[in-house]
């Protein structure tokens, strides 16, 4: 968890500086070398392979083909704003890169038809594949570099939070809980006389409970007392951004005046909506009668995407079972030889909308593992939830540790996917006794089919606390998409190789 304790306020903080004395605070450019690296990768990743392949093939006009292909690729990337400093490194960008590359192929196919270009299709595809791979790898590396920088509290934006104590505490705690974003809270200005902060962030000022509507006096700041207090705090902490957490004491006319003061001083402004676990693609903004309205699209429960997800699940599971049949046979034999008992382990789990089903796995524990569980309850490392996990569980067999480390014990669940009881991607399938302790919030994770892999698999598995795993499952339940599932499947491979949290 990242937490930054600002310095104590200087004397004279209560003095109100004029707007002219407050120089604009620019956004900290976290990665000035990102754009040239990405642009160079895109240019060289197309120009060099096309020129080389067309020259060696040989194909007609290699230099012209390489130039047109490079300009087309860079144009598509510019149109989609892929070179903006603010967005570079924020995500791995694998799916956007694939989207751009498919458009790239379509554009070149159109140009080929119009110009009558005569190169072979095989040569063209072979020459264009490096652009996809190099751009995708570069995006992933920049994302890893940016995350590493933020773990060291670099490449961040200094945030001043304004609001009543309760919403300010909630916002600051949520921002401090993770380091995969740019925002670091460096101070707060509270609204109202009542209440104190529990987050430990430095309080830099207080706004009165009600808006001061007294007539303007020559020696007062044009922004009014609220604006001057916020601007003094921002200057004191060298803030890049003012984040407002609205409440009953901070809305309407008062909120508008603070916005004017902050933006006129050259500071950036953001307003916390209070929404969490809602993907950006589900949000749209509209205006009605002067009100700015935030619309939230419902989760995908019916329609083309769920139907496509189900079809892809079953086709992929069937193909994987056929392709992996020899490996499955070898693993089953190894489990039987390693310890006494059946190769496969059956267990009742709870699936979509609370429907029980029989889950299949390769056996990784001794046959009497369930009867030995009561004597191990005191060693449970998940004390804040219904999960039962022990890092060095004595019931796990020698070969079972290898299966868990590599996640190969999960492969028989492809049968569950083929039967429609599970999905390739989804929340972890819970046990009946776990579901018995669920409340209304936890039950929502049963709104989609459980998966062989999911957000918990790529985020630490058993190293996650119950609350962290639940938050990931709830986010997935309400925000899943087919493209998001493809991203999870791609990241699962790395998680399995890494093995973190697998026990």
C-alpha positions, 0 to 999 in steps of 0.5 A, a space after each residue: 500500500 502506498 501512503 505519502 505523508 505531506 509536510 506540516 503546513 507552513 506558517 501563513 497558510 491562512 493568508 489568501 494569495 491573489 490569483 496573479 500570485 499563484 502561478 499555474 501548476 502544470 501536469 508532471 510529464 511522467 514519461 517524456 521518452 515514451 512517445 518517441 520510443 513508440 513512434 520509432 517502434 511503429 515506423 521501424 516495425 513496418 518499414 524495415 520488415 516490409 523493405 526486407 521481405 519485398 527485397 528478398 522475395 523479390 516483390 515489385 517496388 519494395 521501397 514504395 511498398 514499405 513507405 506506404 505501409 509505414 504511413 498507413 500504420 502511423 496514420 491509423 495509430 494517430 487517428 486513434 490517439 495512440 501517441 498521447 503522453 497521458 495514455 502511453 503506458 497506462 495499459 498494456 494496449 494489447 487489444 487496441 493494438 490488435 484492433 489497429 492492426 486489423 484495420 491496417 490490414 483492411 486499409 492495405 487490402 483496399 489500397 491493393 485493390 485500387 492500385 493493382 499492387 501485385 505482391 503475393 499475399 503471403 509475402 505481405 502478411 509475413 512482412 506485416 506481422 512484426 508490426 503487430 508483435 513489436 507494437 504489442 511488446 513495446 506497449 506491454 514493456 512501457 506499462 510494466 515500466 510505468 507500474 514500476 515507477 509508480 511503485 517507487 512513487 514516481 510518475 505520479 500526480 499530486 492530488 489535493 482532495 476537497 470534501 467532507 471528512 467521510 467521502 474524503 476518507 473513502 476517496 483517499 483510502 481507495 487511491 492509497 490502496 493501489 499503485 497502478 494509477 497516477 494519483 497520490 493524495 498530498 493533502 485535503 481541505 475539509 468542508 464543515 466544522 464537524 468530523 475528523 479524518 481517519 486516513 492520516 492525510 494532512 488537513 490543510 484547511 477547512 471550509 465553512 459549512 455554508 457558502 459565504 454570500 457576503 458582498 465583495 470587499 476590495 481586499 478579498 480574493 475574487 474567488 471568495 473564501 472557499 477558492 482562496 483556501 483551496 488555492 493556498 493549500 494547492 500552492 503549499 503542496 505543489 498539487 497538480 490536480 484538485 479532486 472534489 468529493 461532493 457531499 451535502 455541503 459541497 454541491 451546486 453554486 458552491 461547487 461551481 465557484 470552487 471549480 472557477 477558482 481552481 481552473 482560473 488558477 491553471 490547475 486541473 480539476 476532477 470530481 469523484 462520482 462516488 461510483 466504483 467497480 464500473 468500467 469506463 466503457 459502460 459510462 456515457 455523459 449527457 446534458 439535460 436542462 443544464 444538468 450533466 448526467 452520467 449514464 451507466 449501461 447495464 452489465 452484459 447478461 443477454 444478447 450477442 456477447 453472452 451468446 458468443 462467449 458461450 459458443 467460444 467457450 464450448 468450441 475452445 474447450 472441445 478443441 483443447 480436450 482433443 489436443 491435450 488428450 495425451 497430456 491428460 492421460 500422462 498426468 492422470 497416470 502420474 497422479 495414480 503412481 504418486 499416491 494411492 487414490 483416484 486420478 480425478 477429484 470430484 467436488 460440488 461447487 456452486 455455479 451460475 445463479 446458485 446452481 450446484 454442479 460437480 467440478 473435476 480436477 486432478 487430485 492433488 491431496 491425499 484421499 482423506 484430505 476432507 476428513 483431516 480438515 478440522 484438525 487444520 482449521 487453526 492454520 487457515 491463512 484466510 481468516 477474514 473470509 470463508 476461504 480455507 487456504 494453507 500455504 504449506 498444506 500437509 495434505 498435498 501430495 508431492 506431484 500435487 504441489 507440481 500440479 498446483 504450481 503449474 495449474 495443470 490440476 485445473 485442466 479437467 474443468 474443460 469438461 465442465 466448460 464443454 457441459 456449459 457449467 463453467 466458462 473459460 474466464 469467470 469468478 472462482 467457483 465457490 463451495 456450498 459452505 462458502 455460499 451459505 455465508 454469503 450476503 447480498 453483495 457476495 451473492 452478486 458474483 454468482 451472476 455469471 458462470 464461474 471460470 477456469 481462470 479469471 481476474 483472481 488467477 492473474 492477480 495473485 490467486 491465493 495471495 489475495 485476501 478475501 476482500 481483494 478477491 471478492 472485489 475482483 470477482 464483482 468487477 468482472 461480474 458487472 464489466 466482463 466482455 469478450 475482448 476482456 476475456 481474451 485479455 485475461 486468457 493472454 495474461 493467464 499464461 504469464 500468471 501460470 509461469 510466474 506461479 505466484 499465489 499457487 498453493 
